[in-house]
């Protein structure tokens, strides 16, 4: 669909057809004068193409508003090629670009040439700093901002160009352990809730302690013929441990 000059109205008409093409793997929309209105109209349909691997939208005057609409899509995790060259992006749009690329873990090629990102290039590279697939990046000076990627310049193999930097970045990130999710904010305001996994572990540990105490109490009672006070004391201690275990589990799940 390259070079059809469909404009915003044509993009809206295309949006009505795309959901029927659920197996679509590539779509080229360069040189179509869609503007931000056309992209906004396309976004709901593009979000349904979860198998999409290639998307080119160069030279459509998308601008910041259209870019923010694209950045809201989180279902194109299999996308490998994305071209957004010459779309009037500026440094003010860099955060949206960073958010967009962070949601594309399989991205191999990204073209941002012809935009005026300026100092915003650092934000874009920060969004790409954990990539394990990117092989080609156009429109961003990787060598100038290599510090943002956390790559040691001494480890970059010859010839020391952008491709070499990205290669080192991929190798490093593939060796990294997966990043743990941050705990969710406390709904009651301030602080942080314990993650559900932490609550489960705390409850399990407390329950195990209670079970051990009960087992010991039973053994003590079995050996306590003629000494009932000692047996009852052991049972009482076991019951107290069990109550503490239950309270610990409940409070951990509640995030206290």
PLY file of the C-alpha trace (Angstrom):
ply
format ascii 1.0
element vertex 256
property float x
property float y
property float z
element edge 255
property int vertex1
property int vertex2
end_header
0.00 0.00 0.00
3.01 2.29 -0.39
2.56 5.66 -2.08
-1.23 5.67 -2.41
-1.74 9.05 -0.72
-4.76 7.66 1.08
-4.80 10.43 3.68
-6.67 10.25 7.01
-9.95 9.15 5.39
-8.27 6.30 3.53
-6.56 5.21 6.74
-9.93 5.08 8.49
-11.33 2.91 5.68
-8.30 0.62 5.90
-8.80 0.30 9.64
-12.22 -1.22 9.01
-10.66 -3.98 6.86
-7.52 -4.89 8.81
-9.16 -6.93 11.61
-10.32 -9.40 8.95
-6.67 -10.00 7.98
-5.69 -11.54 11.29
-2.84 -13.55 9.72
-1.19 -10.52 8.15
2.58 -10.54 8.67
3.69 -7.34 6.91
2.12 -4.04 5.95
3.74 -1.10 4.14
2.09 2.30 4.51
4.88 4.70 3.51
4.11 7.88 1.53
0.40 7.94 2.31
-0.05 11.36 3.91
-2.02 9.87 6.78
-1.04 12.44 9.38
-1.74 11.91 13.06
-5.49 11.53 12.47
-4.96 8.62 10.12
-2.64 6.86 12.56
-5.06 7.37 15.45
-7.76 5.75 13.31
-5.49 2.80 12.46
-4.25 2.03 15.97
-7.23 -0.08 17.19
-7.00 -2.23 14.06
-3.21 -2.59 14.22
-3.49 -3.71 17.83
-5.47 -6.75 16.66
-2.72 -7.93 14.29
-0.76 -9.79 16.95
1.18 -11.79 14.35
2.50 -8.69 12.54
6.26 -8.82 11.94
6.88 -5.83 9.66
5.34 -2.35 9.78
6.56 0.59 7.69
4.95 4.02 8.06
7.65 6.36 6.79
6.96 9.88 5.50
3.40 10.20 6.75
3.75 13.34 8.90
2.59 11.35 11.92
3.98 13.81 14.44
3.92 13.50 18.21
0.20 12.86 18.55
0.27 9.94 16.14
3.39 8.55 17.80
1.76 8.60 21.24
-1.16 6.63 19.79
1.24 4.02 18.40
3.10 3.80 21.70
-0.11 2.74 23.42
-0.17 -0.53 21.45
1.15 -3.43 23.54
0.09 -6.41 21.43
2.72 -6.30 18.64
5.38 -8.15 20.62
6.41 -10.18 17.58
7.21 -7.12 15.44
10.71 -7.40 13.95
10.90 -4.41 11.58
9.58 -0.90 12.20
10.16 2.08 9.89
9.07 5.53 11.09
11.44 7.74 9.11
10.65 11.39 8.26
7.56 11.74 10.45
8.27 15.09 12.12
9.32 13.61 15.45
11.28 15.90 17.79
13.06 15.58 21.12
9.69 16.13 22.80
8.51 12.81 21.33
11.51 10.79 22.50
9.80 9.41 25.62
6.93 8.10 23.51
9.44 6.43 21.17
11.20 4.90 24.15
7.91 3.52 25.46
7.05 2.14 22.02
10.30 0.22 21.52
10.26 -1.19 25.05
7.10 -3.07 24.07
8.80 -4.68 21.04
11.18 -7.34 22.41
11.69 -9.04 19.00
12.60 -5.84 17.12
15.53 -6.38 14.73
15.44 -3.21 12.64
14.32 0.32 13.57
14.45 3.28 11.18
14.03 6.76 12.69
16.05 8.70 10.12
14.80 12.05 8.89
13.40 13.06 12.28
14.80 15.78 14.55
15.26 13.92 17.82
18.33 15.87 18.97
18.97 15.20 22.65
16.00 12.84 22.66
18.20 10.16 21.10
19.38 9.25 24.60
15.83 8.46 25.73
15.30 6.26 22.67
18.51 4.34 23.36
17.52 3.93 26.99
14.34 2.23 25.80
16.47 -0.10 23.68
19.07 -0.78 26.37
17.70 -4.25 27.20
17.16 -5.43 23.63
18.29 -8.93 22.73
17.41 -8.81 19.02
18.15 -5.35 17.51
20.61 -5.56 14.63
20.07 -2.32 12.72
19.22 1.17 14.01
18.95 4.14 11.65
18.51 7.79 12.59
20.16 7.56 16.03
23.86 8.11 16.71
24.64 4.99 18.73
28.37 5.66 19.10
27.82 9.13 20.52
25.56 7.80 23.29
27.10 4.40 23.91
27.21 5.16 27.65
23.39 5.09 27.79
23.43 1.48 26.62
25.83 0.48 29.37
28.23 -1.10 26.87
31.94 -0.93 27.67
33.67 0.70 24.65
36.70 -1.53 25.27
34.58 -4.61 24.57
33.25 -3.39 21.21
34.87 -5.47 18.45
36.25 -3.91 15.24
35.31 -1.99 13.20
33.67 -0.25 16.18
30.58 0.97 14.30
26.89 0.98 15.29
26.45 -2.65 14.28
29.33 -3.68 16.54
27.83 -1.79 19.48
24.43 -3.40 18.97
26.08 -6.81 18.68
27.80 -6.34 22.02
24.54 -5.10 23.53
22.66 -8.19 22.35
25.29 -10.54 23.73
25.32 -8.81 27.09
21.55 -8.77 27.49
21.21 -12.43 26.54
23.43 -13.29 29.48
21.44 -11.17 31.91
18.87 -12.75 34.23
15.27 -11.59 33.65
14.35 -8.37 35.43
12.06 -8.76 38.43
8.79 -6.85 38.39
8.59 -3.85 40.68
6.14 -4.09 43.58
2.80 -2.39 43.06
2.05 0.85 44.94
-0.02 0.59 48.12
-3.68 1.33 47.39
-4.03 2.98 50.83
-1.46 5.60 49.80
2.32 5.67 50.39
4.65 2.70 50.78
4.58 -0.48 48.74
2.56 -3.63 48.98
4.27 -6.97 49.35
4.18 -8.93 46.13
1.87 -11.89 46.07
4.79 -14.31 45.82
6.31 -12.87 49.01
3.02 -13.33 50.82
2.81 -16.94 49.72
6.37 -17.64 50.90
5.81 -15.98 54.28
2.59 -17.90 54.79
4.17 -21.19 53.76
7.11 -20.72 56.13
4.84 -19.87 59.04
2.58 -22.85 58.30
5.58 -25.18 58.17
6.72 -23.91 61.56
3.25 -24.56 62.98
3.23 -28.11 61.63
6.60 -28.84 63.22
5.37 -27.48 66.55
2.25 -29.63 66.40
4.31 -32.71 65.60
6.57 -32.05 68.56
3.56 -31.47 70.77
2.11 -34.83 69.76
5.39 -36.59 70.48
5.67 -34.85 73.83
2.12 -35.85 74.74
2.81 -39.48 73.83
5.75 -39.56 76.20
3.97 -37.74 78.98
2.21 -40.58 80.75
1.78 -39.47 84.29
2.90 -35.95 83.45
-0.25 -34.27 81.97
0.82 -30.71 82.69
3.82 -30.98 80.37
1.68 -32.44 77.56
-0.95 -29.70 77.88
1.76 -27.03 77.85
3.17 -28.43 74.63
-0.26 -28.46 72.99
-0.88 -24.86 74.11
2.42 -23.71 72.58
1.61 -25.49 69.34
-1.80 -23.81 69.19
-0.23 -20.38 69.69
2.27 -21.03 66.89
-0.59 -22.06 64.61
-2.49 -18.83 65.36
0.63 -16.76 64.63
1.09 -18.66 61.35
-2.46 -17.89 60.23
-2.14 -14.20 61.17
1.20 -13.93 59.37
-0.30 -15.37 56.21
-3.35 -13.08 56.32
-1.30 -9.93 57.01
1.22 -10.80 54.27
-1.56 -11.24 51.72
-3.08 -7.92 52.82
0.28 -6.18 52.36
0.74 -5.10 55.98
0 1
1 2
2 3
3 4
4 5
5 6
6 7
7 8
8 9
9 10
10 11
11 12
12 13
13 14
14 15
15 16
16 17
17 18
18 19
19 20
20 21
21 22
22 23
23 24
24 25
25 26
26 27
27 28
28 29
29 30
30 31
31 32
32 33
33 34
34 35
35 36
36 37
37 38
38 39
39 40
40 41
41 42
42 43
43 44
44 45
45 46
46 47
47 48
48 49
49 50
50 51
51 52
52 53
53 54
54 55
55 56
56 57
57 58
58 59
59 60
60 61
61 62
62 63
63 64
64 65
65 66
66 67
67 68
68 69
69 70
70 71
71 72
72 73
73 74
74 75
75 76
76 77
77 78
78 79
79 80
80 81
81 82
82 83
83 84
84 85
85 86
86 87
87 88
88 89
89 90
90 91
91 92
92 93
93 94
94 95
95 96
96 97
97 98
98 99
99 100
100 101
101 102
102 103
103 104
104 105
105 106
106 107
107 108
108 109
109 110
110 111
111 112
112 113
113 114
114 115
115 116
116 117
117 118
118 119
119 120
120 121
121 122
122 123
123 124
124 125
125 126
126 127
127 128
128 129
129 130
130 131
131 132
132 133
133 134
134 135
135 136
136 137
137 138
138 139
139 140
140 141
141 142
142 143
143 144
144 145
145 146
146 147
147 148
148 149
149 150
150 151
151 152
152 153
153 154
154 155
155 156
156 157
157 158
158 159
159 160
160 161
161 162
162 163
163 164
164 165
165 166
166 167
167 168
168 169
169 170
170 171
171 172
172 173
173 174
174 175
175 176
176 177
177 178
178 179
179 180
180 181
181 182
182 183
183 184
184 185
185 186
186 187
187 188
188 189
189 190
190 191
191 192
192 193
193 194
194 195
195 196
196 197
197 198
198 199
199 200
200 201
201 202
202 203
203 204
204 205
205 206
206 207
207 208
208 209
209 210
210 211
211 212
212 213
213 214
214 215
215 216
216 217
217 218
218 219
219 220
220 221
221 222
222 223
223 224
224 225
225 226
226 227
227 228
228 229
229 230
230 231
231 232
232 233
233 234
234 235
235 236
236 237
237 238
238 239
239 240
240 241
241 242
242 243
243 244
244 245
245 246
246 247
247 248
248 249
249 250
250 251
251 252
252 253
253 254
254 255
